[in-house]
Amino acid sequence: MQVNCSGVETCLFHLTDDDLENLAAALPHLESLRLGQPCNFGSCKTTVAALMSISVHCLDLTVLETHFNTLEIVGDL
């Protein structure tokens, strides 16, 4: 899955924290997960919570590429 936001006016990545939680729980033996390069819009719906879910479920993961919103990271932590 590849989402490229260059040349558009908003982030095209529409997955949520819950979506990534469900994905990680369903596929715990993932070694590589590439959901598209991060963009500069900061408007995607995934937060640091999505990274936590992935790290808890996918212990064999060595490659991760995904969008996640860093604008509210202090509040999210």
Secondary structure, DSSP 8 states (H G I E B T S, - for coil): -----TTSSS-----BHHHHHHHHHH-TT-SEEE-----SS---B--HHHHHHHHHH-TT--EEE-----TTHHHH-
